[in-house]
Each structure stands twice: as C-alpha cells, then as structure tokens.
Amino acid sequence: MRILRRALIAIALIVPGAAVAQNGARPADATEQVDRYLQMQMQRLQIPGLAVAVVKDGRLVLERHYGTASVEFGVPVSTDTVFAINSVTKAFTGVAAMRLVEAGRLDLSAPVDRYLADLPEAWRAVTIRQLLSHTSGLPDVLRAPTVETDAAAAWAWVLAQDIRFPPGERFNYCQTNYTLIQRVVNQLEGRAPDAPLAEEQLAIAGMADTRYGDAYSVIANRAPTYRWTLGEPMIAGYRAASATSPGVMTAVSERFLPFRRASSGLNSSAGDLARWLIALQDGKILSAASLETLWTPVAFNDGSKGQWGLGWQVLARGTHRSVGMTGGGRAAVSLYPDDGVGVVILTNLTGSYPEDMIDKIASIYAPDLDLAGVPALRIALEEGGYDQIMAAASAIEQGHPGLIWPEAELNDWGYRLLSTGRPRDALQVFRLAADRYPDSGNAHDSLAQALLVNGDDGGATVHYARAVALDPANTSAARHLAELRAGPPR
C-alpha cells in the first residue's frame, strides 16, 4: 500500500522527465508550454503516466515523459517506456498494404475474393479500399463471444452473420476489415494467414522497442494499462453523472489473438513512433505519391468523402490536414503533412483520449496551423467552460466565414466525453451538433442519448422522435422512443 500511495502522489505531482532535442534547438518556451499544458491535462484527467514526442521537418525536436508508468511499483515513465497503442496498429497495416500497392502486387479497387477464397457471397465484392476505410458493411468479429479465447470459433461466428449495409454506403468501424487485410497481405507475401505485418517498417525506422503482444505477453519496459472506475450508476452504457472524484483505479487486461494483430496488438514508445513518422516523411517506407493515396479520404457510393483514408483518419485543420490514428482511448499519433510536424502522445490510462490534446501540441510547433473548428472550440471550452459553447462557436465562426463544423468529429468528441463521465459537457457538444445539423437524424439521436444520460427524459423523447422522423431506419432510436413513451415498468 505504501508503494501505491507513493505512486499516486507522483501522479498528482507529475514531475516531467528529461527533454530531448536533436538536430537543432527548439525554442525553450515551447517545452514550457508543452509541460504546462500536459501537466494540466494529466491532473484534470488523473492520468498516471504520459510520454510525448514531437517531430518537425524530419527531426525529433521534443521528447518528454511524465508521471508513473507502473502504479503498483512506483516506476516512473522514462524514454524507453513502452505503451500499448491498440488501434494505432491499423495505421501500420495501411502502410503495409500500400507498400504492396506500390509494388504492383495489390489493387485497392479489386474485390477481396481476388485474393481470398471461401468467403460468404455477400462479402466477395467488397474492395480492398473499402476494407481499409471501414466502408465494407461487414459484421464485426469483435462482437463474437470467443474473440479473446478462440479464433476459429470467432471467425466461424462472424462468417455466419448478415452484412450490415451495402459496401461503400457509409462508415462503420469494424475489426473484420483488418483481419481480412492481414490475410490478403500475408497471402501475397507467402506467410501464415495470421502473421503480423509491420516488421519491415519497424526495421526500416529503427524501432527497437516496438513489439506485438497484449497483456499476456512479456514485453520489456511496458507500462501496465489502467482505468478509473466511477461509482455512479450507468444509463445506456454511460455514466449517469459527472464525477467529482476520479473513483477507483483498476487494471485493464486486453487480449489480442494473432488473427486480430492487423487491428491491434502493437506496443511502442513515443520515441519509436517518432522515428516511424520521420521515416515516413523521409520517403524511406513509401513514396510521396503513395502517402497521398494513403491519406486521401475514401469516397462513399454517393461521392461524399468520409474521415478515413487507408488505415489513417484524415481531418481538416483549416486549409491544412491532420492524418493519424488513435488507439484504446489512450494513444494518439498525428502528422500534419502541410506543416512538417508530427506529434505522438501515449498514456497508460484508458479514457484519457490524447487525440483531444494533440492539436494543441502541434500548434506550438506549427504557428501557421489553423485550428479553426473543433480543435479551437475544444481549447476554448477547456479554458472557459462547456456552458459557453454556443458563444465560443459563434466567435470562431465570425473569425472564419464559411466554416463548416464536421458533424462526425463533433459526434466523436461528444461520445468521448460521455464515456469518461462528463455527460454535462457531452450534452453541450451534442446540442451544438444538432443546432448546426438540424436535419441530421444522427445528430438528434446523439443529443437524445445525452439528454437521457443527464436525466432529461422529456428532452430525450423529443429528440428521439426527431431522429426517427429523419431516419425511419434507426431502430435503436425507435426502441428508446417506445420505451420512454411507455414510461417506467410497473
């Protein structure tokens, strides 16, 4: 208990580790800004340990580490601390697939059955591009009852499920897509179907600390993963009230069987991931043309563009871009190709969502980066309070005429707030989304759920009804609406 107490005290103090500057100095105040901002976020979210690395113009310009890697043993985060990066693995898989495209061995437009036999009829026309961009419509193997214990049974289960929607119709995050990509790439490379895909990239970038594995693997210097468990009751899968204290810290145990390691399973350090970003920027892994293909949002059947390229999420930052990937609610990697900046933030707390911190760090090293939109709004609200959202959004719009708020980005942000016990803040974000997208069934559905979690059944009823009117196929909203109208069970 003494060790645990000392470690928790260290979390509160959050003493930063050494900074590393290579190939030229960076402004001293930049490090101070990063320290101040990340320490504030760690204290607010009660993150045990965090590591950050920044690259600019192909050079590592900052590497910092804070807090406690192992709460049980009081081990501080250091340069070689390794964190589970979960779905950031998908970005490596996208690169692995693109290397085969570049070599002329894989066709993004080809149906998956060109490379794999014995697939269900409804799966066969799904293209490689649709798999990589989560627009396939396939059922998700992650829902299989044996996904962490029996790969064969899990795969048999998913093969028997119905397809969710016609390929290319819309986005749906689905781990099945990447298991298929894993098997396609390995088929072309002559490896076992479930072999990992990133080894070539790790070697090229010199990533000596990066390994595949999960909580059952022994990996040197790996930080355990934690979460804060709140005591409030749950409504619709989300905490019913904002936490006044972080609750109880518990350990997170995850298992990624080999057939899922194109989706999840890599463990890495901030420095290693920075080296990977540098190798990508330097053209050592892919050509510039291939990177552009990797980072181009894939179009839906109606011609509209989503937020996903090939294993990478692509977000607008004014006239610039942010491309990257997040993992496990605790790891985030982003490149700003138009600004020559890359940022890595790794933590050992599920639900810390460092993707919400990464734009702020990037802006310190890229003064011309235009954060108008969601990043600017997030920074303003964290400083001034979420009850100011409408005024803050209007102020940003006045300074940027024609600004369009990305509905999907607002929606994702709101659900991250919900999942971390901040339903009142989430409600404000969903109100903005519904205000700016009054004809979106999804915006009203999300707002209704936030109202329900906040205890406003009347408001939830109004917006579930609006969601169903706008999207009659939304069976989940219709079910919630019927339950609310029926009243509590007698």
Secondary structure, DSSP 8 states (H G I E B T S, - for coil): -HHHHHHHHHHHH--B------SS---HHHHHHHHHHHHHHHHHHT-SEEEEEEEETTEEEEEEEEEEEETTTTEE--TT-BEEEETTHHHHHHHHHHHHHHTTS--TTSBGGGT--S--GGGTT-BHHHHHTT-S----GGGSTTTTT-HHHHHHHHHTS---S-TTSS----HHHHHHHHHHHHHHHT--TT--S-HHHHHHHT-TT-EE--TTS--TTB---EEEE--S-EETTEESS--SS--EEEE------GGGTTTS-EEE-HHHHHHHHHHHHTTSSS-HHHHHHHTS--B-TTS-B-SB-SSSEEEEETTEEEEEEEETTTEEEEEETTTTEEEEEEESBTT--THHHHHHHHHHH-TT---TTHHHHHHHHHHH-GGGHHHHHHHHHHHSTT----HHHHHHHHHHHHHTT-HHHHHHHHHHHHHH-TT-HHHHHHHHHHHHHTT-HHHHHHHHHHHHHH-TT-HHHHHHHHHHHH-S--
